[in-house]
Structures are given as structure tokens and as C-alpha cells.
Amino acid sequence: MDLEPPADTNLRSPQRALIELRMAHADLDSLIDRAVELAPADDLALRRLKKRRLLLRDQIAQLQVELDPPEPA
């Protein structure tokens, strides 16, 4: 009897997804900081990056709630 979960189960776990989203968010933070310093005139690209960063932040928050639901009062 095999009690080990399939190897690909850990690759798609909610915890792993949360880590990946946080890494993507941090990467966007760095990219936005560099874009502001190097090319402050490109407002459209900067707005798109910030919008994507906000979407990632919302996804992170949603996943955190799913993984650790708030305690009832």
C-alpha cells in the first residue's frame, strides 16, 4: 500500500501557489521601482504594472483567507 501522495500534488498545493504569487508580487515591485527611476515618462506601462500588482495582491489575500479562515467572534 502506497501512502505517499503523488509527486505533482505538492506542485499545485495552495501553499505553493501562495509562495509563487508573493514572488511574482515582489518581482513586480522591483520592476515598478526600476521603471519609475529609468523611464518616468511611460505612464501607461507603469499603470499596467501597478494594476497587475494590485491583482496579485488581491489573489494573495484571497488565498490567505482560504488557507487560514478568520476565527469566529
N, CA, C and O atoms as CSV, one atom per row, in Angstrom:
chain,resi,resn,atom,element,x,y,z
A,1,MET,N,N,0.848,-1.176,0.000
A,1,MET,CA,C,0.000,0.000,0.000
A,1,MET,C,C,0.892,1.238,0.000
A,1,MET,O,O,1.788,1.356,0.836
A,2,ASP,N,N,0.655,2.156,-0.929
A,2,ASP,CA,C,1.466,3.363,-1.071
A,2,ASP,C,C,0.769,4.525,-0.376
A,2,ASP,O,O,-0.322,4.923,-0.783
A,3,LEU,N,N,1.382,5.070,0.663
A,3,LEU,CA,C,0.797,6.172,1.418
A,3,LEU,C,C,1.312,7.532,0.976
A,3,LEU,O,O,0.816,8.558,1.440
A,4,GLU,N,N,2.290,7.558,0.093
A,4,GLU,CA,C,2.851,8.811,-0.405
A,4,GLU,C,C,1.881,9.459,-1.394
A,4,GLU,O,O,1.334,8.772,-2.257
A,5,PRO,N,N,1.658,10.782,-1.281
A,5,PRO,CA,C,0.828,11.453,-2.292
A,5,PRO,C,C,1.592,11.539,-3.601
A,5,PRO,O,O,2.822,11.504,-3.602
A,6,PRO,N,N,0.891,11.650,-4.699
A,6,PRO,CA,C,1.578,11.805,-5.991
A,6,PRO,C,C,2.501,13.023,-5.955
A,6,PRO,O,O,2.212,14.012,-5.281
A,7,ALA,N,N,3.600,12.941,-6.677
A,7,ALA,CA,C,4.621,13.988,-6.658
A,7,ALA,C,C,4.070,15.330,-7.137
A,7,ALA,O,O,4.488,16.374,-6.636
A,8,ASP,N,N,3.144,15.326,-8.092
A,8,ASP,CA,C,2.641,16.584,-8.622
A,8,ASP,C,C,1.628,17.247,-7.697
A,8,ASP,O,O,1.238,18.387,-7.947
A,9,THR,N,N,1.192,16.577,-6.646
A,9,THR,CA,C,0.247,17.168,-5.704
A,9,THR,C,C,0.873,18.383,-5.025
A,9,THR,O,O,0.218,19.416,-4.886
A,10,ASN,N,N,2.120,18.276,-4.604
A,10,ASN,CA,C,2.791,19.390,-3.938
A,10,ASN,C,C,3.053,20.555,-4.887
A,10,ASN,O,O,3.166,21.698,-4.444
A,11,LEU,N,N,3.152,20.281,-6.169
A,11,LEU,CA,C,3.408,21.340,-7.136
A,11,LEU,C,C,2.203,22.256,-7.296
A,11,LEU,O,O,2.358,23.402,-7.718
A,12,ARG,N,N,1.024,21.784,-6.974
A,12,ARG,CA,C,-0.197,22.572,-7.141
A,12,ARG,C,C,-0.895,22.835,-5.813
A,12,ARG,O,O,-2.092,23.119,-5.797
A,13,SER,N,N,-0.181,22.748,-4.715
A,13,SER,CA,C,-0.789,22.984,-3.415
A,13,SER,C,C,-1.087,24.474,-3.250
A,13,SER,O,O,-0.408,25.310,-3.845
A,14,PRO,N,N,-2.091,24.809,-2.451
A,14,PRO,CA,C,-2.392,26.231,-2.212
A,14,PRO,C,C,-1.221,26.973,-1.578
A,14,PRO,O,O,-1.013,28.153,-1.862
A,15,GLN,N,N,-0.461,26.305,-0.734
A,15,GLN,CA,C,0.695,26.957,-0.113
A,15,GLN,C,C,1.732,27.324,-1.165
A,15,GLN,O,O,2.320,28.404,-1.116
A,16,ARG,N,N,1.954,26.426,-2.109
A,16,ARG,CA,C,2.917,26.711,-3.182
A,16,ARG,C,C,2.416,27.850,-4.066
A,16,ARG,O,O,3.192,28.711,-4.480
A,17,ALA,N,N,1.122,27.848,-4.350
A,17,ALA,CA,C,0.547,28.927,-5.152
A,17,ALA,C,C,0.721,30.269,-4.444
A,17,ALA,O,O,0.995,31.282,-5.088
A,18,LEU,N,N,0.561,30.275,-3.118
A,18,LEU,CA,C,0.730,31.496,-2.349
A,18,LEU,C,C,2.166,31.995,-2.433
A,18,LEU,O,O,2.404,33.192,-2.597
A,19,ILE,N,N,3.108,31.092,-2.324
A,19,ILE,CA,C,4.521,31.461,-2.434
A,19,ILE,C,C,4.813,32.030,-3.817
A,19,ILE,O,O,5.505,33.040,-3.941
A,20,GLU,N,N,4.293,31.391,-4.847
A,20,GLU,CA,C,4.527,31.865,-6.216
A,20,GLU,C,C,3.916,33.248,-6.442
A,20,GLU,O,O,4.518,34.096,-7.100
A,21,LEU,N,N,2.710,33.474,-5.890
A,21,LEU,CA,C,2.077,34.788,-6.033
A,21,LEU,C,C,2.879,35.857,-5.308
A,21,LEU,O,O,3.042,36.964,-5.821
A,22,ARG,N,N,3.382,35.537,-4.117
A,22,ARG,CA,C,4.188,36.504,-3.374
A,22,ARG,C,C,5.479,36.828,-4.117
A,22,ARG,O,O,5.921,37.977,-4.123
A,23,MET,N,N,6.079,35.829,-4.737
A,23,MET,CA,C,7.303,36.063,-5.509
A,23,MET,C,C,7.012,36.955,-6.724
A,23,MET,O,O,7.777,37.870,-7.028
A,24,ALA,N,N,5.906,36.680,-7.408
A,24,ALA,CA,C,5.533,37.491,-8.567
A,24,ALA,C,C,5.256,38.932,-8.133
A,24,ALA,O,O,5.617,39.874,-8.839
A,25,HIS,N,N,4.617,39.103,-6.977
A,25,HIS,CA,C,4.327,40.439,-6.458
A,25,HIS,C,C,5.626,41.188,-6.149
A,25,HIS,O,O,5.763,42.368,-6.474
A,26,ALA,N,N,6.566,40.501,-5.525
A,26,ALA,CA,C,7.858,41.123,-5.213
A,26,ALA,C,C,8.605,41.495,-6.497
A,26,ALA,O,O,9.228,42.554,-6.573
A,27,ASP,N,N,8.542,40.627,-7.497
A,27,ASP,CA,C,9.181,40.924,-8.781
A,27,ASP,C,C,8.571,42.171,-9.414
A,27,ASP,O,O,9.287,43.018,-9.949
A,28,LEU,N,N,7.242,42.278,-9.348
A,28,LEU,CA,C,6.586,43.460,-9.910
A,28,LEU,C,C,6.963,44.715,-9.132
A,28,LEU,O,O,7.153,45.775,-9.730
A,29,ASP,N,N,7.075,44.614,-7.819
A,29,ASP,CA,C,7.522,45.758,-7.020
A,29,ASP,C,C,8.874,46.263,-7.519
A,29,ASP,O,O,9.059,47.463,-7.726
A,30,SER,N,N,9.807,45.348,-7.708
A,30,SER,CA,C,11.137,45.728,-8.191
A,30,SER,C,C,11.057,46.339,-9.585
A,30,SER,O,O,11.702,47.348,-9.868
A,31,LEU,N,N,10.269,45.725,-10.444
A,31,LEU,CA,C,10.131,46.224,-11.810
A,31,LEU,C,C,9.532,47.631,-11.824
A,31,LEU,O,O,9.980,48.495,-12.578
A,32,ILE,N,N,8.532,47.852,-10.997
A,32,ILE,CA,C,7.905,49.178,-10.922
A,32,ILE,C,C,8.895,50.209,-10.398
A,32,ILE,O,O,8.967,51.321,-10.923
A,33,ASP,N,N,9.653,49.856,-9.378
A,33,ASP,CA,C,10.651,50.780,-8.838
A,33,ASP,C,C,11.677,51.166,-9.901
A,33,ASP,O,O,12.033,52.337,-10.034
A,34,ARG,N,N,12.146,50.176,-10.652
A,34,ARG,CA,C,13.128,50.463,-11.713
A,34,ARG,C,C,12.509,51.305,-12.822
A,34,ARG,O,O,13.151,52.204,-13.363
A,35,ALA,N,N,11.253,51.005,-13.156
A,35,ALA,CA,C,10.589,51.743,-14.235
A,35,ALA,C,C,10.408,53.204,-13.858
A,35,ALA,O,O,10.543,54.082,-14.711
A,36,VAL,N,N,10.110,53.477,-12.611
A,36,VAL,CA,C,9.941,54.863,-12.160
A,36,VAL,C,C,11.268,55.608,-12.260
A,36,VAL,O,O,11.300,56.772,-12.661
A,37,GLU,N,N,12.354,54.945,-11.898
A,37,GLU,CA,C,13.670,55.587,-11.933
A,37,GLU,C,C,14.175,55.802,-13.359
A,37,GLU,O,O,14.742,56.851,-13.663
A,38,LEU,N,N,13.975,54.821,-14.228
A,38,LEU,CA,C,14.576,54.862,-15.559
A,38,LEU,C,C,13.733,55.585,-16.598
A,38,LEU,O,O,14.265,56.331,-17.420
A,39,ALA,N,N,12.435,55.373,-16.566
A,39,ALA,CA,C,11.574,55.954,-17.602
A,39,ALA,C,C,10.287,56.500,-16.991
A,39,ALA,O,O,9.217,55.923,-17.185
A,40,PRO,N,N,10.380,57.602,-16.258
A,40,PRO,CA,C,9.180,58.115,-15.601
A,40,PRO,C,C,8.116,58.633,-16.572
A,40,PRO,O,O,6.984,58.889,-16.161
A,41,ALA,N,N,8.457,58.790,-17.834
A,41,ALA,CA,C,7.502,59.326,-18.803
A,41,ALA,C,C,6.524,58.273,-19.327
A,41,ALA,O,O,5.510,58.634,-19.925
A,42,ASP,N,N,6.796,57.000,-19.123
A,42,ASP,CA,C,5.935,55.940,-19.661
A,42,ASP,C,C,4.822,55.603,-18.666
A,42,ASP,O,O,4.848,54.561,-18.010
A,43,ASP,N,N,3.848,56.507,-18.572
A,43,ASP,CA,C,2.771,56.354,-17.596
A,43,ASP,C,C,1.880,55.153,-17.866
A,43,ASP,O,O,1.448,54.484,-16.927
A,44,LEU,N,N,1.599,54.868,-19.128
A,44,LEU,CA,C,0.704,53.759,-19.450
A,44,LEU,C,C,1.287,52.424,-19.004
A,44,LEU,O,O,0.585,51.614,-18.398
A,45,ALA,N,N,2.541,52.192,-19.291
A,45,ALA,CA,C,3.177,50.937,-18.877
A,45,ALA,C,C,3.229,50.832,-17.358
A,45,ALA,O,O,3.020,49.756,-16.798
A,46,LEU,N,N,3.505,51.940,-16.700
A,46,LEU,CA,C,3.568,51.950,-15.239
A,46,LEU,C,C,2.195,51.650,-14.636
A,46,LEU,O,O,2.097,50.895,-13.668
A,47,ARG,N,N,1.157,52.223,-15.189
A,47,ARG,CA,C,-0.205,51.946,-14.699
A,47,ARG,C,C,-0.569,50.483,-14.882
A,47,ARG,O,O,-1.202,49.881,-14.014
A,48,ARG,N,N,-0.170,49.912,-16.012
A,48,ARG,CA,C,-0.461,48.488,-16.251
A,48,ARG,C,C,0.262,47.597,-15.243
A,48,ARG,O,O,-0.310,46.634,-14.732
A,49,LEU,N,N,1.528,47.928,-14.959
A,49,LEU,CA,C,2.278,47.154,-13.971
A,49,LEU,C,C,1.639,47.264,-12.595
A,49,LEU,O,O,1.520,46.270,-11.879
A,50,LYS,N,N,1.230,48.463,-12.228
A,50,LYS,CA,C,0.605,48.655,-10.915
A,50,LYS,C,C,-0.742,47.937,-10.828
A,50,LYS,O,O,-1.096,47.402,-9.777
A,51,LYS,N,N,-1.482,47.926,-11.916
A,51,LYS,CA,C,-2.767,47.227,-11.927
A,51,LYS,C,C,-2.548,45.726,-11.765
A,51,LYS,O,O,-3.290,45.057,-11.046
A,52,ARG,N,N,-1.530,45.206,-12.434
A,52,ARG,CA,C,-1.218,43.778,-12.304
A,52,ARG,C,C,-0.759,43.448,-10.885
A,52,ARG,O,O,-1.082,42.388,-10.348
A,53,ARG,N,N,-0.004,44.366,-10.284
A,53,ARG,CA,C,0.446,44.169,-8.909
A,53,ARG,C,C,-0.747,44.149,-7.951
A,53,ARG,O,O,-0.776,43.344,-7.021
A,54,LEU,N,N,-1.721,45.020,-8.167
A,54,LEU,CA,C,-2.925,45.024,-7.330
A,54,LEU,C,C,-3.719,43.728,-7.485
A,54,LEU,O,O,-4.255,43.203,-6.509
A,55,LEU,N,N,-3.792,43.221,-8.702
A,55,LEU,CA,C,-4.478,41.957,-8.935
A,55,LEU,C,C,-3.789,40.825,-8.182
A,55,LEU,O,O,-4.451,39.986,-7.572
A,56,LEU,N,N,-2.471,40.805,-8.224
A,56,LEU,CA,C,-1.717,39.798,-7.479
A,56,LEU,C,C,-1.962,39.933,-5.981
A,56,LEU,O,O,-2.127,38.932,-5.284
A,57,ARG,N,N,-1.984,41.164,-5.488
A,57,ARG,CA,C,-2.224,41.380,-4.059
A,57,ARG,C,C,-3.602,40.850,-3.659
A,57,ARG,O,O,-3.755,40.246,-2.597
A,58,ASP,N,N,-4.596,41.079,-4.508
A,58,ASP,CA,C,-5.943,40.559,-4.230
A,58,ASP,C,C,-5.966,39.035,-4.245
A,58,ASP,O,O,-6.629,38.415,-3.412
A,59,GLN,N,N,-5.250,38.432,-5.180
A,59,GLN,CA,C,-5.191,36.973,-5.243
A,59,GLN,C,C,-4.493,36.406,-4.011
A,59,GLN,O,O,-4.907,35.375,-3.481
A,60,ILE,N,N,-3.442,37.072,-3.557
A,60,ILE,CA,C,-2.730,36.638,-2.353
A,60,ILE,C,C,-3.664,36.703,-1.148
A,60,ILE,O,O,-3.735,35.761,-0.359
A,61,ALA,N,N,-4.373,37.809,-1.012
A,61,ALA,CA,C,-5.286,37.975,0.120
A,61,ALA,C,C,-6.377,36.903,0.103
A,61,ALA,O,O,-6.708,36.334,1.144
A,62,GLN,N,N,-6.930,36.631,-1.069
A,62,GLN,CA,C,-7.983,35.616,-1.181
A,62,GLN,C,C,-7.451,34.234,-0.805
A,62,GLN,O,O,-8.121,33.484,-0.095
A,63,LEU,N,N,-6.280,33.902,-1.267
A,63,LEU,CA,C,-5.694,32.603,-0.969
A,63,LEU,C,C,-5.355,32.481,0.518
A,63,LEU,O,O,-5.504,31.407,1.101
A,64,GLN,N,N,-4.905,33.568,1.130
A,64,GLN,CA,C,-4.621,33.541,2.561
A,64,GLN,C,C,-5.892,33.285,3.366
A,64,GLN,O,O,-5.858,32.552,4.355
A,65,VAL,N,N,-7.000,33.873,2.958
A,65,VAL,CA,C,-8.271,33.656,3.649
A,65,VAL,C,C,-8.700,32.196,3.497
A,65,VAL,O,O,-9.209,31.596,4.444
A,66,GLU,N,N,-8.499,31.635,2.325
A,66,GLU,CA,C,-8.865,30.234,2.099
A,66,GLU,C,C,-8.007,29.290,2.940
A,66,GLU,O,O,-8.502,28.288,3.456
A,67,LEU,N,N,-6.727,29.611,3.075
A,67,LEU,CA,C,-5.822,28.749,3.816
A,67,LEU,C,C,-5.980,28.905,5.324
A,67,LEU,O,O,-5.836,27.933,6.066
A,68,ASP,N,N,-6.273,30.108,5.777
A,68,ASP,CA,C,-6.371,30.393,7.200
A,68,ASP,C,C,-7.598,31.253,7.448
A,68,ASP,O,O,-7.476,32.467,7.618
A,69,PRO,N,N,-8.789,30.639,7.472
A,69,PRO,CA,C,-10.009,31.440,7.640
A,69,PRO,C,C,-10.003,32.161,8.982
A,69,PRO,O,O,-9.442,31.658,9.955
A,70,PRO,N,N,-10.627,33.342,9.040
A,70,PRO,CA,C,-10.663,34.096,10.289
A,70,PRO,C,C,-11.458,33.331,11.359
A,70,PRO,O,O,-12.392,32.589,11.056
A,71,GLU,N,N,-11.058,33.538,12.602
A,71,GLU,CA,C,-11.733,32.891,13.724
A,71,GLU,C,C,-13.088,33.574,13.946
A,71,GLU,O,O,-13.192,34.795,13.837
A,72,PRO,N,N,-14.120,32.791,14.256
A,72,PRO,CA,C,-15.415,33.414,14.561
A,72,PRO,C,C,-15.333,34.187,15.877
A,72,PRO,O,O,-14.612,33.802,16.797
A,73,ALA,N,N,-16.070,35.259,15.943
A,73,ALA,CA,C,-16.034,36.112,17.151
A,73,ALA,C,C,-16.786,35.494,18.308
A,73,ALA,O,O,-16.849,36.082,19.388
